[in-house]
Amino acid sequence: MNFDVIIIGGGPSGSTAAATLSQKGRRAVVLEKERFPRYHIGESLIPFCYFPLERTGVLGRIQASGFPKKYAVQFVSSKGKLSQPFYFTQYRDHPSSQTWQVPRGEFDAILLDNARRLGATVYEETAAGDFIVDDGKVVGVRGTDKSGSPLEFRPR
Ligand SMILES: Cc1cc2nc3c(=O)[nH]c(=O)nc-3n(C[C@H](O)[C@H](O)[C@H](O)COP(=O)(O)OP(=O)(O)OC[C@H]3O[C@@H](n4cnc5c(N)ncnc54)[C@H](O)[C@@H]3O)c2cc1C
């Protein structure tokens, strides 16, 4: 298999890296040990997530997702005292000032699908194991597919 870059893990970092590399004409492969959507507890995004979502062409899918919208944060002290809410629009009047609370299972699956749509090759249920070292340099990754069969990836 002829790839430029191998990415271990199809979480938000891996899928965004794969999407970006694909947009730049690089052949990226993602090894993800789970099958998506897998369970992952929900998390809360921050406004600046808007920009990588926009750059990788997936913003519209997140906007259409129905994920709960988030406009502000509020902090609670160890004694239970509440701060004033901080509304993101106070900092910046821009669409990014509305962000989301995301169920990560669904969110991560959307991002990984988007990497695929842009041309990345994704192997789910494929766990990376150890590195292949040749003459002191890492030249690839060994992995196993879901049946436990060994695989080798040697990206450029
Ligand atoms: C308790 C907690 C609460 C958090 N709350 C928030 C929050 O509210 N908002 C926020 O923005 N961030 C939050 N974070 C941080 C956020 O979870 C991480 O920044 C984010 O998940 C990092 O993304 P990632 O893609 O780097 O890694 P991950 O999301 O961890 O993804 C890694 C992927 O790699 C796969 N993988 C692992 N090992 C292998 C292997 N050997 N081979 C193949 N695949 C493999 C995993 O299955 C997984 O899909 C929280 C973190 C924790 C721990």
The ligand as an SDF file (V2000), in Angstrom:
LIG
                    3D

 53 58  0  0  0  0  0  0  0  0999 V2000
  -12.4830   13.6160   31.6210 C   0  0  0  0  0  0  0  0  0  0  0  0
  -12.1810   14.4080   30.3580 C   0  0  0  0  0  0  0  0  0  0  0  0
  -13.0410   15.4410   30.0060 C   0  0  0  0  0  0  0  0  0  0  0  0
  -12.7690   16.1850   28.8660 C   0  0  0  0  0  0  0  0  0  0  0  0
  -13.6380   17.1790   28.5290 N   0  0  0  0  0  0  0  0  0  0  0  0
  -13.4230   17.9170   27.4310 C   0  0  0  0  0  0  0  0  0  0  0  0
  -14.3470   18.9230   27.0250 C   0  0  0  0  0  0  0  0  0  0  0  0
  -15.3690   19.1560   27.6760 O   0  0  0  0  0  0  0  0  0  0  0  0
  -14.0740   19.6200   25.8990 N   0  0  0  0  0  0  0  0  0  0  0  0
  -12.9570   19.3880   25.1450 C   0  0  0  0  0  0  0  0  0  0  0  0
  -12.7530   20.0530   24.1210 O   0  0  0  0  0  0  0  0  0  0  0  0
  -12.0630   18.4280   25.4990 N   0  0  0  0  0  0  0  0  0  0  0  0
  -12.2770   17.7070   26.6130 C   0  0  0  0  0  0  0  0  0  0  0  0
  -11.3680   16.7330   26.9600 N   0  0  0  0  0  0  0  0  0  0  0  0
  -10.1890   16.5410   26.1030 C   0  0  0  0  0  0  0  0  0  0  0  0
  -10.5310   15.7110   24.8630 C   0  0  0  0  0  0  0  0  0  0  0  0
  -11.1080   14.4840   25.2490 O   0  0  0  0  0  0  0  0  0  0  0  0
   -9.2320   15.4380   24.0910 C   0  0  0  0  0  0  0  0  0  0  0  0
   -8.5620   16.6610   23.8400 O   0  0  0  0  0  0  0  0  0  0  0  0
   -9.5220   14.7770   22.7530 C   0  0  0  0  0  0  0  0  0  0  0  0
  -10.2390   13.5610   22.9100 O   0  0  0  0  0  0  0  0  0  0  0  0
   -8.1970   14.4790   22.0500 C   0  0  0  0  0  0  0  0  0  0  0  0
   -8.5010   13.9620   20.7680 O   0  0  0  0  0  0  0  0  0  0  0  0
   -7.5250   12.9440   20.0800 P   0  0  0  0  0  0  0  0  0  0  0  0
   -8.0930   12.6780   18.7190 O   0  0  0  0  0  0  0  0  0  0  0  0
   -6.1370   13.4290   20.2110 O   0  0  0  0  0  0  0  0  0  0  0  0
   -7.5620   11.6400   21.0080 O   0  0  0  0  0  0  0  0  0  0  0  0
   -8.7690   10.6670   21.3500 P   0  0  0  0  0  0  0  0  0  0  0  0
  -10.0800   11.3390   21.2910 O   0  0  0  0  0  0  0  0  0  0  0  0
   -8.3650    9.9940   22.6160 O   0  0  0  0  0  0  0  0  0  0  0  0
   -8.7330    9.6200   20.1540 O   0  0  0  0  0  0  0  0  0  0  0  0
   -7.7340    8.6580   20.0620 C   0  0  0  0  0  0  0  0  0  0  0  0
   -8.2450    7.5630   19.1510 C   0  0  0  0  0  0  0  0  0  0  0  0
   -7.1820    6.6380   18.9590 O   0  0  0  0  0  0  0  0  0  0  0  0
   -7.6650    5.3300   19.0070 C   0  0  0  0  0  0  0  0  0  0  0  0
   -6.5200    4.4850   19.3910 N   0  0  0  0  0  0  0  0  0  0  0  0
   -5.8690    4.4550   20.5680 C   0  0  0  0  0  0  0  0  0  0  0  0
   -4.8580    3.5750   20.5440 N   0  0  0  0  0  0  0  0  0  0  0  0
   -4.8460    3.0450   19.2970 C   0  0  0  0  0  0  0  0  0  0  0  0
   -4.0310    2.0860   18.6360 C   0  0  0  0  0  0  0  0  0  0  0  0
   -3.0000    1.4690   19.2560 N   0  0  0  0  0  0  0  0  0  0  0  0
   -4.2990    1.7870   17.3490 N   0  0  0  0  0  0  0  0  0  0  0  0
   -5.3360    2.3800   16.6910 C   0  0  0  0  0  0  0  0  0  0  0  0
   -6.1450    3.2910   17.2750 N   0  0  0  0  0  0  0  0  0  0  0  0
   -5.9040    3.6330   18.5540 C   0  0  0  0  0  0  0  0  0  0  0  0
   -8.7700    5.3930   20.0440 C   0  0  0  0  0  0  0  0  0  0  0  0
   -9.7100    4.3310   19.8580 O   0  0  0  0  0  0  0  0  0  0  0  0
   -9.3860    6.7590   19.7540 C   0  0  0  0  0  0  0  0  0  0  0  0
  -10.4600    6.7060   18.8320 O   0  0  0  0  0  0  0  0  0  0  0  0
  -11.6300   15.9270   28.0850 C   0  0  0  0  0  0  0  0  0  0  0  0
  -10.7760   14.8740   28.4430 C   0  0  0  0  0  0  0  0  0  0  0  0
  -11.0540   14.1130   29.5640 C   0  0  0  0  0  0  0  0  0  0  0  0
  -10.1250   12.9810   29.9110 C   0  0  0  0  0  0  0  0  0  0  0  0
  1  2  1  0
  2  3  1  0
  2 52  2  0
  3  4  2  0
  4  5  1  0
  4 50  1  0
  5  6  2  0
  6  7  1  0
  6 13  1  0
  7  8  2  0
  7  9  1  0
  9 10  1  0
 10 11  2  0
 10 12  1  0
 12 13  2  0
 13 14  1  0
 14 15  1  0
 14 50  1  0
 15 16  1  0
 16 17  1  0
 16 18  1  0
 18 19  1  0
 18 20  1  0
 20 21  1  0
 20 22  1  0
 22 23  1  0
 23 24  1  0
 24 25  2  0
 24 26  1  0
 24 27  1  0
 27 28  1  0
 28 29  2  0
 28 30  1  0
 28 31  1  0
 31 32  1  0
 32 33  1  0
 33 34  1  0
 33 48  1  0
 34 35  1  0
 35 36  1  0
 35 46  1  0
 36 37  1  0
 36 45  1  0
 37 38  2  0
 38 39  1  0
 39 40  1  0
 39 45  2  0
 40 41  1  0
 40 42  2  0
 42 43  1  0
 43 44  2  0
 44 45  1  0
 46 47  1  0
 46 48  1  0
 48 49  1  0
 50 51  2  0
 51 52  1  0
 52 53  1  0
M  END
$$$$
